[in-house]
Amino acid sequence: MPERPAYKPSPDFNMTAQTMYGLEPVLAEELLRLGAKDVEKHNRAVSFRGDLGFMYKANLCLRTALRVLVPIEDFEVRSEQDIYAGIKKIPWEVFMGMDDTFAFSAKLNTELFGHSQYVSLLAKDALADRFREKTGKRPTVDVEDPALRIRLFITGDHCSVSLDSSGDSLHKRGYREQTNLAPLNEVLAAGMVMLSGWDRMSNFVDPMCGSGTLLIEAALLAANIPPGAYRKGFGFQRWSDFDAELWAKVHAGAMERITGNKPVILGGEVSKNVARKAETNIAIADLKEEITVKNVAFEDLPAPEGRGVLIINPPYGERMDEDEDINALYKMIGDTLKKNWTGYEAWVLTPNLEAAKFIKLTPRPKIRLFNGALDCRFLRYELYAGSRRREE
């Protein structure tokens, strides 16, 4: 095996899992259940400690993480020269060889530097110059599919450098080939299912299921299927210290914990074409026996017997013609919930709180989430017997 990198002086090392706004508590709980140490929540991120095997497990098993980063260096910056010098002093030859490709990306929250691409260019030159001075050659940049992805974060006069162990964002599960106009991010979908408190045993329904993302994430959660099980690979598999035997052990252990749990998971979709896309994605995920999709409007979708959770991601006003259409849609949602879904708990994701008033039920709580750039609220409605009479 190659020598373990110098930035891991002990079996445990620091890591940071990035996530979406509002999902930090869910991700922290996931990490604790997986066995992470020193878990601490931040804005759109959770820091923790673990060993190499835990880094592999985190990438494979975390449902609400976008990527898992390994910090390797911190330094102060006040000028372009500081960025160049700080990057150049890092022993990059420990992390990569001459034949390995690399790429930098930078995020800035500072008045010192204006352009993240320019900062990335400075860092690229510093790394390449270090190799050139030591070997006479420069390694190659590959922005699309590098062997080593390096993330820079500059906040004020502080620069942190991290290796991206995930490669492609972890929301890219690998099961979704077909999407509709505004597909729900897989990490957001998983977070919504987990925020709902669904017990994985009662009925789960998405009556406006689109391409099926919420249904698939619910089925993965119910059966304890790792969300990374469908991916072709992760960034860490191309690192110089990749331990193939340890990865095989971690992967096998996660797959052995898959259960045969099959609650009722039902989707409704009014568009025949979109329903077909959902069925394609469900088939790719090998979940045809776990999920049923019906080509039917919400008001005509029969409620499965018993209790359960509905999660609805309705069309937003931006994708509809007139304001009265969106209001009528939300009125239909409220009427249908009160008429047909007594005993269920309903959750609605919306950026339009004015239109949501037409549901005519009181939501508790209202959780702030972002669907892309849209500032949304995730609204919970308890549909106990008598809801309809109370509102009439």
Beta strands, then each sheet from edge to edge (+ up, - down):
strand 1: 13-18
strand 2: 37-42
strand 3: 45-50
strand 4: 67-76
strand 5: 102-109
strand 6: 148-155
strand 7: 158-164
strand 8: 203-206
strand 9: 265-268
strand 10: 291-294
strand 11: 308-312
strand 12: 344-350
strand 13: 366-371
strand 14: 374-382
sheet 1: 2+ 3- 1+ 4- 7+ 6- 5-
sheet 2: 10+ 9+ 8+ 11+ 12+ 14- 13+
end
